[in-house]
Every structure is written in C-alpha cells, then in structure tokens.
Amino acid sequence: MFKKVLVANRGEIACRILETAKRLGIATV
C-alpha cells in the first residue's frame, strides 16, 4: 500500500522538488 502511495504522489513530489530547486537557484538536470 505504501508503494502505491509513493507512485501516486510521484508527480506531486517531483513538482515540489523542482519548485524548491528553483527557489534555491539550483540548476536541475
């Protein structure tokens, strides 16, 4: 069940990481 949650929230987590990276001014690959 936990795995399914991670897969379902993968997109949301990725968006949060990208947003945080932009705030910090880090260039993401």
PyMOL commands that set and color helices and strands:
alter all, ss='L'
color gray80, all
select helices_A, chain A and resi 2-8+10-24
alter helices_A, ss='H'
color red, helices_A
deselect
rebuild
show_as cartoon
